[in-house]
């Protein structure tokens, strides 16, 4: 009778196609791809999700699973480690963490409002601890949002709730996240979010408003950021992380944070000189806070700028600069494929978002194509 080998649980990662770390293999710890657990038992290999993108959290799950496998069917004793923090305690910790990251007071206030409502809702159900929250709780909490908020606001609120739950829930986290499914855009939302490029007149109004909105010491950098985003269509997160070494030879060469795809553009020489006029590594970020916090701050500042200039559209802030770049590029004869290469997007994505901007030009092109003509004699040309 042979000895059954011990099952050993290991953690591994399944890289997304867009992950820049695919070549590092399935044991690379540093990316944000989904983590999984693997072990063999009775000659059969088993795999299961760790329910996290963080390697250390997956290791904790692996330890728990290893204990279960080693123990067999023996029930695991309940160990009380200490006082369990309440939902309200967890909210205070979550908010403190956000404040330490440099999140703007406006965002912190909004987070506090949404999470306090969540805590009050759970308290009314006698749910004081995160482990007691169920999928039906979060679904019912979300019910009624459509009567008080637009779709984009509901999407953002749900994103905030999901982010909070990830920090304080463990055993019930997967069920809660699965219950908070994607909030779909309505037809009206899609129409509102159609590309809305700035006109040349609006661009002048925007630049004139910058000295009235930003403090004197930030006027120059804010002006340069707006110039760069209008000229290149680069997304706000990539703009904030732009390094001077990425434009040294007059070419913009970066990989998009969102897609991992390359962005390649030849810059206007005058703009390039402005961008290179400095010695720090980053052009629009001092590196003091996390990049997410810096992006949020710039988004808030740009929203205020557009509001003061009378040009703000709800749910569409920095993306209007991208719309403006695409509209200008198409007017200068660029194809959608050229635009996709410049933005670091696929042609399919660009066609989906910007097809409407090509329609007037398509009509003009079709109007000038040779066609059958019926003259006075009824002949055709």
C-alpha positions in Angstrom: 0.0 0.0 0.0 1.6 3.3 -1.1 1.8 6.5 0.8 -0.4 9.3 -0.5 1.8 12.3 -1.3 1.0 15.5 0.6 -0.9 18.1 -1.3 1.0 21.4 -1.5 -0.9 24.6 -2.4 0.9 27.1 -4.6 0.0 30.6 -5.8 0.2 31.6 -9.4 -0.9 34.4 -11.6 -2.8 34.4 -14.9 -1.6 37.4 -16.8 -4.0 39.5 -18.9 -3.1 39.8 -22.6 -2.4 43.5 -21.9 -0.2 42.8 -18.9 3.4 44.1 -19.5 4.8 41.5 -17.2 3.6 38.3 -19.1 7.2 37.3 -19.9 8.0 37.1 -16.1 6.0 34.0 -15.8 3.2 32.7 -13.6 5.1 33.3 -10.3 5.6 37.1 -10.8 4.3 38.9 -7.7 4.2 42.5 -8.8 1.3 42.8 -11.3 -2.4 43.4 -10.8 -3.6 40.3 -12.6 -5.8 37.7 -11.0 -4.1 35.3 -8.6 -5.0 31.6 -8.4 -4.3 28.6 -6.2 -3.2 25.2 -7.4 -2.7 21.8 -5.8 -2.8 18.1 -6.7 -4.8 15.5 -4.8 -5.5 11.9 -5.6 -3.7 12.2 -8.9 -5.8 15.1 -10.0 -4.7 18.8 -10.3 -7.1 21.4 -8.9 -7.2 25.1 -9.5 -9.3 27.8 -7.9 -9.4 31.6 -7.8 -7.8 33.3 -4.8 -10.4 36.0 -5.1 -7.7 38.7 -5.2 -5.2 40.5 -7.4 -2.8 41.0 -4.5 -0.1 38.3 -4.1 0.1 38.5 -0.2 -3.7 38.1 0.1 -3.5 35.1 -2.2 -0.8 33.6 0.0 -3.1 34.0 3.0 -5.8 32.1 1.1 -3.2 29.4 0.2 -2.3 29.0 3.8 -5.9 28.6 4.8 -6.5 26.0 2.0 -3.3 24.2 3.0 -4.5 23.9 6.6 -7.8 22.4 5.3 -6.0 19.9 3.1 -3.6 18.9 5.9 -6.5 18.6 8.4 -8.7 16.6 6.1 -12.4 16.7 7.2 -11.6 17.7 10.8 -13.6 20.9 11.5 -11.5 23.9 12.0 -11.8 25.5 15.4 -13.0 29.1 15.6 -10.1 31.4 16.8 -11.0 34.8 18.2 -8.0 37.0 17.5 -9.3 40.2 19.2 -12.1 42.8 19.0 -13.5 42.9 15.5 -13.8 46.4 14.0 -17.2 47.6 13.1 -18.3 48.8 9.7 -18.0 52.4 11.0 -14.5 51.7 12.3 -13.5 50.3 8.9 -14.9 53.4 7.2 -12.8 55.7 9.4 -9.7 53.6 8.5 -10.6 53.7 4.8 -11.1 57.4 4.8 -7.9 58.0 6.7 -6.0 56.0 4.1 -7.5 58.0 1.3 -6.6 61.3 3.0 -3.0 60.1 3.5 -2.8 59.4 -0.2 -3.5 63.1 -0.9 -7.1 62.6 -2.2 -8.8 66.0 -2.6 -11.1 67.2 0.2 -14.0 67.3 -2.3 -13.5 63.6 -3.0 -13.0 62.7 0.6 -16.3 64.5 1.5 -18.1 62.5 -1.2 -16.6 59.2 0.0 -17.6 60.0 3.6 -21.2 60.8 2.6 -21.6 57.6 0.6 -20.0 55.3 3.1 -21.8 56.8 6.1 -25.1 56.1 4.3 -23.9 52.5 3.8 -23.1 52.2 7.5 -26.4 53.6 8.5 -28.3 51.2 6.2 -26.4 48.2 7.6 -26.9 49.4 11.2 -30.7 49.6 10.6 -30.5 45.9 9.7 -28.4 45.1 12.8 -25.4 44.5 10.7 -22.5 46.1 12.6 -19.6 44.0 11.4 -18.3 43.6 7.8 -18.5 39.8 8.0 -22.3 40.0 8.5 -22.9 41.8 5.2 -24.7 39.7 2.6 -25.2 40.0 -1.2 -28.9 40.9 -0.7 -27.8 43.7 1.7 -25.7 45.5 -0.9 -28.2 44.9 -3.7 -31.0 46.5 -1.6 -28.7 49.4 -0.6 -28.2 50.1 -4.2 -31.9 50.0 -4.9 -33.3 53.5 -5.5 -30.1 55.1 -6.7 -31.6 55.6 -10.1 -34.2 58.0 -8.6 -31.6 60.3 -7.1 -28.5 59.9 -9.3 -27.6 59.8 -12.9 -25.9 56.7 -14.3 -22.3 57.9 -14.2 -22.8 59.0 -10.5 -24.2 55.6 -9.7 -21.3 53.9 -11.4 -18.8 56.0 -9.3 -20.7 55.4 -6.1 -20.7 51.6 -6.7 -16.9 51.8 -7.5 -16.4 53.5 -4.1 -18.5 50.9 -2.3 -16.6 48.0 -4.0 -13.3 49.6 -3.1 -14.3 49.9 0.6 -15.6 46.3 0.7 -12.2 45.1 -0.6 -10.5 46.5 2.4 -12.6 45.1 5.2 -14.4 41.9 3.9 -12.6 38.6 3.4 -14.8 35.5 3.5 -17.8 37.2 2.0 -16.0 39.5 -0.4 -16.5 37.5 -3.6 -20.3 37.2 -3.0 -20.6 41.0 -2.4 -18.6 42.0 -5.5 -20.5 39.5 -7.6 -23.8 41.1 -6.4 -22.7 44.6 -7.4 -22.7 44.0 -11.1 -21.9 46.6 -13.7 -24.3 49.5 -14.0 -25.2 49.9 -17.7 -25.4 53.2 -19.4 -28.9 54.2 -20.7 -29.5 55.5 -24.2 -29.7 59.0 -22.8 -26.3 58.5 -21.1 -24.7 57.2 -24.3 -26.0 60.3 -26.2 -24.7 62.6 -23.5 -21.3 60.9 -23.6 -20.9 61.2 -27.4 -17.7 62.9 -28.4 -17.8 66.6 -27.7 -14.6 68.2 -29.0 -13.9 71.8 -28.1 -14.2 74.4 -30.9 -11.4 76.7 -31.6 -13.4 79.5 -29.9 -13.9 77.4 -26.8 -10.2 76.5 -26.6 -9.4 80.3 -26.5 -12.0 80.8 -23.7 -10.5 77.9 -21.8 -6.9 79.2 -22.0 -8.2 82.7 -21.0 -9.8 81.2 -17.9 -6.7 79.4 -16.6 -5.2 82.4 -14.9 -8.5 83.1 -13.2 -8.9 79.6 -11.9 -5.4 78.5 -11.0 -3.1 80.2 -8.4 -0.3 82.1 -10.1 2.4 79.5 -9.4 0.3 76.8 -11.2 -0.8 78.8 -14.3 2.1 77.8 -16.5 2.0 74.1 -15.7 -1.8 74.0 -16.1 -1.6 75.8 -19.5 1.1 73.3 -20.6 -1.0 70.3 -19.5 -4.0 71.6 -21.4 -1.9 72.3 -24.5 -0.4 68.8 -24.4 -3.7 67.0 -23.9 -5.4 68.9 -26.8 -2.4 68.4 -29.1 -2.0 64.6 -28.4 -5.2 63.2 -26.9 -3.2 61.4 -24.3 -5.3 60.2 -21.3 -5.1 62.1 -18.0 -3.4 59.2 -16.2 -0.7 58.9 -18.8 -0.3 62.6 -19.0 0.3 62.9 -15.3 3.0 60.2 -15.5 4.7 61.6 -18.6 8.5 61.6 -18.2 10.8 64.0 -20.0 12.9 61.0 -21.3 9.8 59.8 -23.1 10.0 62.8 -25.5 13.7 63.5 -25.7 14.0 63.2 -29.5 10.7 64.9 -30.3 8.7 61.7 -30.4 6.2 60.8 -27.8 6.9 57.1 -26.9 4.9 55.6 -24.0 2.7 52.6 -23.3 -0.8 53.3 -22.1 -1.5 52.5 -18.5 -5.0 51.3 -19.3 -4.3 49.0 -22.3 -0.5 48.5 -22.3 -0.5 49.4 -26.0 2.2 51.7 -27.4 1.5 55.4 -28.0 3.6 56.9 -30.8 3.4 60.6 -31.9 5.7 63.1 -33.5 5.3 66.3 -31.4 5.2 69.9 -32.5 8.7 71.2 -31.9 7.6 74.3 -29.9 5.4 72.2 -27.6 8.3 69.7 -27.2 10.7 72.5 -26.1 8.1 73.6 -23.5 7.7 70.1 -22.2 11.5 69.6 -21.9 12.1 72.9 -20.1 12.8 71.4 -16.7 15.0 69.0 -14.8 12.6 66.8 -12.8 11.8 63.3 -14.0 8.1 63.9 -14.4 6.6 67.0 -16.1 3.2 67.2 -14.4 3.7 65.2 -11.2 6.1 65.9 -8.3 6.0 62.3 -7.1 5.0 63.2 -3.5 1.6 61.5 -3.6 0.4 58.3 -5.3 -0.3 58.8 -9.0 -4.0 58.1 -8.5 -4.3 61.0 -6.0 -2.5 63.3 -8.4 -4.8 62.3 -11.3 -7.8 62.9 -9.1 -6.5 66.4 -8.2 -5.9 67.3 -11.8 -9.4 66.0 -12.7 -10.9 68.2 -10.0 -9.0 71.2 -11.1 -9.9 70.7 -14.8 -13.6 70.3 -13.9 -13.5 73.6 -12.0 -11.7 75.3 -14.9 -14.4 74.1 -17.4 -17.2 75.1 -15.0 -15.7 78.6 -14.6 -15.4 78.8 -18.4 -19.0 77.7 -18.9 -17.8 74.6 -20.9 -18.3 71.7 -18.4 -20.4 68.7 -19.5 -21.4 66.3 -16.6 -19.4 63.1 -16.7 -17.0 64.4 -19.3 -13.9 66.2 -18.1 -10.4 65.4 -19.4 -11.8 63.1 -22.1 -13.0 66.2 -24.0 -9.3 67.0 -24.8 -9.1 63.5 -26.3 -12.2 64.2 -28.4 -10.7 67.5 -29.5 -7.5 65.8 -30.7 -9.4 63.1 -32.6 -11.7 65.7 -34.3 -8.7 67.8 -35.3 -6.7 64.8 -36.6 -9.6 63.6 -38.7 -10.1 67.1 -40.2 -6.4 67.0 -41.2 -6.9 63.7 -43.2 -5.9 61.1 -40.6 -7.6 57.8 -40.9 -9.2 56.0 -37.9 -6.2 53.6 -38.0 -3.8 56.5 -37.6 -5.8 57.8 -34.7 -5.8 54.4 -33.0 -2.0 54.2 -33.3 -1.6 57.7 -31.9 -3.9 57.0 -28.9 -2.7 53.5 -28.1 -6.1 52.0 -28.7 -7.4 49.3 -31.1 -9.1 50.3 -34.3 -12.3 48.7 -33.0 -12.4 50.9 -29.9 -11.7 54.1 -31.9 -14.4 53.2 -34.4 -16.9 52.6 -31.6 -16.2 55.9 -29.9 -15.4 58.2 -32.8 -17.4 56.9 -35.8 -19.8 59.8 -35.4 -17.0 62.3 -36.0 -16.3 60.8 -39.4 -19.8 61.0 -40.8 -19.8 64.6 -42.0 -16.5 64.0 -43.7 -17.8 60.8 -45.3 -20.8 62.7 -46.6 -18.5 65.3 -48.1 -16.3 62.6 -49.7 -19.3 60.8 -51.1 -20.7 64.0 -52.5 -17.5 64.5 -54.6 -17.3 60.9 -55.9 -18.2 60.4 -59.6 -21.8 59.6 -60.2 -24.4 59.0 -62.9 -25.7 62.3 -64.3 -29.0 62.8 -66.1 -28.6 65.8 -68.4 -31.2 67.4 -70.7 -30.6 64.7 -73.3 -31.0 61.9 -70.7 -27.4 60.8 -71.1 -25.2 59.8 -68.3 -21.6 60.8 -67.6 
